[in-house]
Amino acid sequence: MRTCRTLLVTGGTAPHDYPGSVRAITEAIEGGGASVMSVPDPSALRDVSGEAFDAVVLFIDGPRLDDAGIDALGRFVRAGGGLVAIHSTCGANESSDSFGRLVGTRIKKGVFCEYVVSVSDPSHPLARDVTEFRLDDELYVLDPKSDVHPFLTAPLDDSPQWFAYTRDEGKGRVVYLAAGHKVESFRDPAYKQLLARSVRFAAGEA
């Protein structure tokens, strides 16, 4: 199994423990056989290319990305690169329709709660061998901006909400994973494994 080269971009204004999350996300991804370069400056996305990386992992919020970075990220994915968007990333750069379409959803609201994650599409490659697991984190109600393929859900407001989905963008793949407000979520064995597998899937290895 070859090493999947991953660029991890984090940061923002919300009360997230980004330094702790970087360590936990890196540990999860490296545990899945991928390499990680972590940068706090989203301007690195302006030069992202398939020659240097196989996948980009974003855990950001607020207006973190400029138009050049969003355009470059879109080109990277459409050319065959992978994108894994974590937690609040789907709410970042709210004024950018192109970023919303690329990630696939926007946030309607978030609720802090303990919830059970269940498989909604057992035929999805990333759902293989996943059993129900429980997290205590923030869960979002999401507003779709592109066609997405949910495969894990969690209950909120008496209805299942999308916890994880994928979508195709050109030759590339996008994966969204909902948990991440609390660093402890990245250390949960089931979520940790899902994150590692999602990076390799986004990179086209499954």
N, C-alpha and C positions, 0 to 999 in steps of 0.2 A: 504494500500500500504506500503510494507516494505521499510526500508531505504536501498538505494543502496550505498555500501561503495566504495568510489572513491579515488584513489591515483592520485594526480596531480603533474606532473614533468615538470618544465619549465627551461629555461635558454639557453644561447648561446652567440654568438659573434655579431650577426646582430643588427642593431639599432632598436630593439623592446623594448617597455616599459614593461619589464617582471614583475616588481612589480605591476604596474597598471593593467596588464593583469591578474595576479594571483587574484587580488581582484575582477575584473569583472567576470572572469570565475567562481570563487568560488561562487559569488552571483547568477550567472545563474544556476549552478548545484544545489546549495542548494535550490533555488527557485523551482526546479523540484522535491524536496523531497529526494534528495540524500545527504549523508554526504561527506565531502572533507577533506583529509589530503594532504597538499601542502608541497612539498620538492624541494629545488633548486639543490640537489645533485642527479644526475642520478644513482649513485651507489646503491640507494635504490631499483632499479629494480632487482638487483641480488638476492634479497630475496623475491620478490613479489610472493604471493601465493593466491589461492582461499580461503584459510581459513581466510585471513585478508581483502581481497578486492574482489569486484565484477567486477570492471572496472578500467582501467588505462587511464588517459588523458595525452597526450604528446603535449607540445608546446615547441619545441626545434629547434635549428639549429646548424650547424657545427658538428664537431666530438665529440659529447657529450657522446655517449654511448660506453662502452667497449664490447668486445665479450661476456663476462660473462653476462652482463646486457641484451644484445640482445638475447642470448640463453634463458635466464630465462623468458624474456617477451614472446618469441615465445612459450615456454612450457606452460606459464600461459594462453595464448589465446587458444592454441590447446586443453587444458584441460577444456575449457568452459568459460574462463574469457573474458571480453570485452576490446577493445582498441579503443579509440577515438583519432585520430591524427589530429592536428590543423595546418593549414597554412604551415609554413616552415618545419614542421616535416618530410614531405615526401622528403625533400632534405638533411636531416641530415645523417651523417655517409655514405657519398657517396661511400666509398670503400667497404661497406658491402652489398653484393648481398642478403643475407638472410633478412636484414632489409628492403631493397627495396621491396622484394617479400612480406614480412609481411604487410607493409603499403599499398602496391599495385601499387604505382607510383613513378616516379622521376620527378624533375622539369626540363623542357626544357628552359623556360624563364618566367619572371614575368613582369607585366606591372601595373603601378599605374593608376587607372582610376575610374570613377564612372560607375557603371554597374547595370543592373537589373537582379535579380535572378528569374528564372522561373522553374516550375515543368516540367521535361522531362518524368517522369514515374509516373503518378497519382495512379498507383496500388501499389506503394511501401508504406509500413506502415509508414515510416517517412515523406512521402509526403502528408499524410492525413491532410486536413484543412490548408495546406500551400498555400498562395496566393503570387503573385509577390511582391518582395520587392527590394529596391534600397540600395546599399552600395557604399561607397567611400573608396576603399582599394586596396591592391595589388591582382591581379588575375594571376594565373599561367596557362601556357600551360603545360600539364602533359604528361609524357611518361609512358604507362602502363607496369608494371612488373609482374602482376598477373591478373587473371580474376576479374573484378570489375563490380559492378552494379550501374551505375550512376542514380540518381533520381532528381537532380537539376542541371541546367546549367546556364551559363552566357555568353554573347557574347564578343568575342575578336577576332580581325583580321577577321571580317566578318564570323566567324563560332562559334558555341556553344562550350564552354569549360566546362569541368566537375567542378562544384562547390561543389557537395557533392555526395559521393558514399559509398556503403557498399561492403563488401566481407566476405565470410566465411573462417575460418582457423581452421580446425579440428572441435571441438565442439564449438568454439568461434566465435565471430563476430568482425569485424573491421569497423569503420566508419571514413571517412575522410571529413573534413569541410575546405573550402578554405580560408575564411577570417580570419584575425587576426593580420595583421601588425599594424593596428590602434586600440587602446583600445576602441574607440567609437563603433567599429563594435560589440563588445561583449555586448554593452549596447543597441543596436538596438533591439526593442521588438521582431521582427520576428526571428532574428538570435539568440537572447538570448533563446527563447523558443525552437528553433531547437537544440541548443547545449544541453539543459537540456534533451530533449527527446532522443537525440542521445546517451547520457550516459546510460539511462535506456534501450534503445534498444540494445546497445552493451552488456549490462549485461544480456541480454536474457529475458527482462521483457515485450517485445512486439512482 
